[in-house]
Amino acid sequence: MQSPPDNLDAHALGRAAPEKGLAREACPYAEGTQARERWLSGYDEAVAAGVAPVTGGLKREPGR
């Protein structure tokens, strides 16, 4: 899997991920990169704000 382009806001993408059906472990960025840390912090921020986390990678029907 290729990482998304660097010009995307990784934090905002991570924050939107649980609502789009992505689990925390489905982070598209490689380990050890700043983009990964930003994506994960965005994801954790969304969950802390009350968004239900997704488990197991992807929901069957993302966004529903």
C-alpha positions in Angstrom: 0.0 0.0 0.0 1.3 3.4 -0.9 1.1 6.3 1.6 -1.1 9.3 0.6 0.6 12.4 -0.7 2.4 14.6 1.9 0.3 17.6 1.1 -2.8 16.0 2.8 -3.5 17.0 6.4 -2.8 13.7 8.1 -4.3 14.9 11.4 -7.6 15.9 9.8 -7.7 12.6 7.9 -7.2 10.6 11.1 -9.9 12.6 12.9 -12.4 11.7 10.1 -11.3 8.1 9.9 -13.6 6.5 12.5 -16.6 8.2 11.0 -15.6 6.8 7.5 -15.3 3.3 8.9 -11.6 3.0 9.4 -10.0 1.3 12.4 -7.0 2.8 14.1 -4.9 -0.1 12.8 -5.8 0.8 9.2 -3.6 3.9 9.3 -2.3 4.4 5.8 1.1 5.8 6.8 4.3 3.9 7.5 5.5 3.4 11.0 8.0 5.9 12.2 6.7 8.8 10.1 5.4 12.1 11.3 2.3 11.7 9.1 1.5 8.4 11.0 1.8 10.1 14.4 -0.4 13.0 13.2 -3.0 10.6 11.8 -3.1 8.5 15.0 -3.4 11.6 17.1 -6.3 12.8 15.0 -8.0 9.4 15.3 -7.5 9.4 19.1 -8.9 12.9 19.3 -12.0 11.9 17.5 -12.5 8.9 19.8 -12.0 11.1 22.9 -14.6 13.4 21.5 -17.2 10.6 21.5 -16.9 9.1 18.0 -17.2 5.3 18.3 -14.0 3.6 17.3 -14.0 0.9 14.6 -12.3 -2.4 15.3 -10.9 -4.9 12.8 -9.7 -2.7 10.0 -12.7 -1.6 8.0 -16.4 -1.5 8.7 -18.5 -3.5 6.2 -20.3 -0.3 5.0 -18.1 2.7 5.7 -19.9 5.9 6.6 -23.1 4.2 7.7 
